[in-house]
Amino acid sequence: MNPRIKNVKPNSKDFTLTLTFQNGETGIFDVKPYLEIGIFKELKDPSLFNSVKPFMGSIQWKNGQDFCPDTLYLESNIQ
């Protein structure tokens, strides 16, 4: 099992998320590849994109969009 999300900071200028994992690692997750797919299209609105919060070890936006915590860890540029 990969580490879960502790904190998330949206970067709406480039549609990335700065993630802090429970193990102390940080990473950048690029949301841009998902912005043309289904419910993720709504995240092009910066105010909605900025509504992201940590949720049960992952993240979630106010309209219910979310990502699997394993995807967030495996596809993040861990720093």
C-alpha positions as CSV (number, residue, x, y, z in Angstrom):
1,M,0.0,0.0,0.0
2,N,1.3,3.4,-0.9
3,P,1.3,6.4,1.5
4,R,-1.9,8.4,1.8
5,I,-2.5,12.1,1.4
6,K,-2.0,14.4,4.4
7,N,-2.3,17.7,2.7
8,V,-3.0,19.2,-0.8
9,K,-2.3,22.6,-2.3
10,P,-3.9,23.4,-5.7
11,N,-1.8,25.3,-8.3
12,S,-4.5,26.5,-10.6
13,K,-2.1,28.4,-12.9
14,D,-0.8,25.1,-14.2
15,F,-3.5,22.7,-13.0
16,T,-1.1,20.7,-10.7
17,L,-1.5,19.7,-7.1
18,T,1.3,19.8,-4.5
19,L,0.7,16.8,-2.3
20,T,2.1,16.0,1.1
21,F,1.9,12.3,1.9
22,Q,1.7,10.7,5.4
23,N,5.3,9.5,5.1
24,G,6.5,13.1,4.8
25,E,7.2,12.9,1.0
26,T,5.9,15.7,-1.2
27,G,5.1,15.4,-4.9
28,I,3.5,17.3,-7.8
29,F,0.5,15.6,-9.5
30,D,-0.4,17.0,-12.9
31,V,-4.2,17.1,-13.4
32,K,-4.0,18.4,-17.0
33,P,-4.2,15.0,-18.7
34,Y,-7.5,14.4,-17.1
35,L,-9.2,17.8,-17.9
36,E,-10.8,16.5,-21.1
37,I,-12.3,13.4,-19.5
38,G,-15.9,13.2,-18.1
39,I,-16.5,14.9,-14.8
40,F,-12.9,16.2,-14.6
41,K,-13.8,18.7,-17.4
42,E,-15.4,20.8,-14.6
43,L,-12.0,21.3,-13.0
44,K,-11.0,23.7,-15.8
45,D,-12.8,26.3,-13.7
46,P,-10.1,27.7,-11.3
47,S,-12.5,28.3,-8.5
48,L,-13.6,24.6,-8.6
49,F,-10.1,23.4,-9.1
50,N,-9.0,25.3,-5.9
51,S,-11.8,23.6,-3.9
52,V,-9.7,20.4,-3.5
53,K,-9.3,19.1,0.0
54,P,-7.8,16.0,1.6
55,F,-10.4,13.3,2.0
56,M,-10.1,9.9,3.6
57,G,-6.4,9.5,2.6
58,S,-7.0,10.8,-0.9
59,I,-8.3,14.1,-2.3
60,Q,-11.7,15.3,-3.3
61,W,-13.2,18.4,-5.0
62,K,-16.5,20.0,-3.9
63,N,-18.4,18.4,-6.9
64,G,-17.2,14.9,-5.9
65,Q,-14.2,14.4,-8.3
66,D,-11.5,12.4,-6.8
67,F,-8.4,10.2,-7.5
68,C,-7.3,6.9,-6.1
69,P,-4.6,7.6,-3.5
70,D,-2.3,5.0,-5.2
71,T,-2.6,6.9,-8.5
72,L,-1.7,10.1,-6.8
73,Y,1.4,8.6,-5.3
74,L,2.6,6.6,-8.3
75,E,2.0,9.4,-10.9
76,S,3.4,12.2,-8.7
77,N,6.8,13.7,-9.3
78,I,8.1,12.9,-5.7
79,Q,10.6,15.5,-4.5
